[in-house]
């Protein structure tokens, strides 16, 4: 398996697959802004030409922070190191860009995300009203 920067062809494949990978309508989360305007640090993982994972992330414009917006792993490739590859490559890119911190969020109850982020060295905090009144989120951070 190899990781590399996201291309337009990859983005098109992602929006065509994500609903199947996540077993539900989620393609709206892969908004085109995360390719066209903020996609320079986005990554994919391929296995012999098959797209098996992606990370849509970017450097925040007003801070030295790399932000992970959306990650997807092909169902047949989960728990095989794809997420670790994506996060390691993104972290390396962010360090090169001068970031001093990484950040991501998830909803309460997403225990898989909480376990993954802890395993790769991120801290987690529940923040009340993070996404608006009555909408708490788990906020993950990692200092670089």
C-alpha positions as CSV (number, residue, x, y, z in Angstrom):
1,X,0.0,0.0,0.0
2,X,1.1,3.5,-0.7
3,X,-0.1,7.0,0.3
4,X,0.1,10.0,-2.0
5,X,-1.6,13.4,-2.5
6,X,-5.2,13.5,-3.6
7,X,-6.0,14.1,-7.3
8,X,-9.3,15.1,-9.0
9,X,-9.8,11.5,-10.2
10,X,-9.4,10.4,-6.5
11,X,-11.9,13.0,-5.4
12,X,-14.4,11.8,-8.0
13,X,-13.9,8.2,-6.8
14,X,-14.4,9.2,-3.2
15,X,-17.7,10.9,-3.7
16,X,-18.8,7.9,-5.7
17,X,-17.8,5.4,-3.0
18,X,-18.2,7.1,0.4
19,X,-21.9,6.3,0.9
20,X,-21.3,2.6,0.3
21,X,-18.2,2.7,2.6
22,X,-20.1,4.3,5.4
23,X,-23.5,2.5,4.7
24,X,-25.4,5.8,4.5
25,X,-25.7,9.2,2.9
26,X,-22.5,11.0,3.8
27,X,-21.1,12.2,0.4
28,X,-22.1,15.8,1.3
29,X,-19.3,15.8,3.9
30,X,-16.8,15.4,1.0
31,X,-17.7,18.9,-0.2
32,X,-15.7,20.0,-3.3
33,X,-14.1,22.8,-1.2
34,X,-11.9,20.1,0.4
35,X,-10.5,19.3,-3.0
36,X,-10.5,22.6,-5.0
37,X,-9.7,25.2,-2.3
38,X,-8.4,23.2,0.7
39,X,-7.1,19.9,-0.9
40,X,-3.4,20.5,-1.1
41,X,-2.7,18.4,2.0
42,X,-5.4,15.8,1.4
43,X,-4.1,12.2,1.0
44,X,-5.2,8.8,-0.4
45,X,-4.0,5.3,0.1
46,X,-4.0,2.8,-2.8
47,X,-3.3,-0.9,-2.9
48,X,-2.3,-2.0,-6.4
49,X,-4.4,0.8,-7.9
50,X,-7.4,0.3,-5.7
51,X,-8.4,3.4,-3.6
52,X,-8.6,2.0,-0.1
53,X,-8.6,5.2,2.0
54,X,-8.6,8.9,2.1
55,X,-8.1,11.8,4.4
56,X,-9.5,15.3,3.6
57,X,-7.4,17.7,5.7
58,X,-5.9,21.1,5.4
59,X,-3.8,23.7,7.1
60,X,-6.0,26.3,8.8
61,X,-5.6,29.7,7.1
62,X,-5.3,31.7,10.3
63,X,-3.4,29.4,12.6
64,X,-0.5,26.9,12.6
65,X,-3.0,24.0,12.8
66,X,-3.6,21.1,10.5
67,X,-7.2,20.0,10.6
68,X,-8.6,16.6,9.6
69,X,-12.0,17.0,8.2
70,X,-13.0,13.6,6.9
71,X,-11.4,10.1,6.7
72,X,-12.7,7.1,4.9
73,X,-11.4,3.5,4.8
74,X,-12.7,0.9,2.4
75,X,-14.6,-1.7,4.5
76,X,-12.3,-4.5,3.4
77,X,-9.2,-2.6,4.5
78,X,-10.2,-1.5,8.0
79,X,-7.9,-2.4,10.8
80,X,-5.0,-3.0,8.3
81,X,-3.0,0.2,9.0
82,X,-4.6,2.5,6.4
83,X,-5.7,5.1,8.9
84,X,-2.3,5.1,10.5
85,X,-0.7,5.6,7.1
86,X,-3.0,8.5,6.3
87,X,-2.5,10.2,9.7
88,X,1.3,9.8,9.6
89,X,1.5,11.3,6.1
90,X,-0.8,14.2,7.0
91,X,1.2,14.9,10.2
92,X,4.5,14.9,8.2
93,X,3.0,17.3,5.6
94,X,1.7,19.6,8.4
95,X,5.1,19.7,10.1
96,X,6.6,20.7,6.8
97,X,4.0,23.5,6.5
98,X,4.9,24.8,10.0
99,X,1.9,23.5,11.9
100,X,2.3,23.3,15.6
101,X,-0.9,21.4,16.3
102,X,-3.3,18.9,14.7
103,X,-7.1,19.0,15.3
104,X,-10.1,16.9,14.4
105,X,-13.6,16.4,15.9
106,X,-16.2,13.7,16.1
107,X,-19.7,13.2,17.6
108,X,-20.3,11.7,21.0
109,X,-20.7,8.0,20.8
110,X,-18.1,7.4,18.0
111,X,-16.0,5.1,20.1
112,X,-14.1,3.8,17.1
113,X,-12.8,7.3,16.4
114,X,-12.0,7.9,20.1
115,X,-10.0,4.7,20.3
116,X,-8.2,5.3,17.0
117,X,-7.1,8.9,17.9
118,X,-5.9,7.7,21.3
119,X,-3.9,5.0,19.7
120,X,-2.1,7.5,17.4
121,X,-1.3,9.8,20.2
122,X,-4.0,12.4,20.2
123,X,-5.8,13.9,23.2
124,X,-9.6,14.1,23.4
125,X,-11.9,16.5,25.2
126,X,-15.7,16.7,25.2
127,X,-16.7,20.3,24.4
128,X,-20.3,21.3,25.2
129,X,-22.1,23.3,22.5
130,X,-19.1,23.0,20.1
131,X,-21.3,22.6,17.1
132,X,-24.1,24.9,18.4
133,X,-26.4,24.9,21.4
134,X,-26.9,21.3,22.7
135,X,-24.5,19.9,20.1
136,X,-21.4,18.7,22.0
137,X,-18.4,17.2,20.1
138,X,-15.3,15.3,21.0
139,X,-12.4,17.6,20.0
140,X,-9.1,15.8,19.3
141,X,-5.7,17.6,19.4
142,X,-2.1,16.6,19.0
143,X,0.8,19.0,19.6
144,X,3.6,18.8,17.0
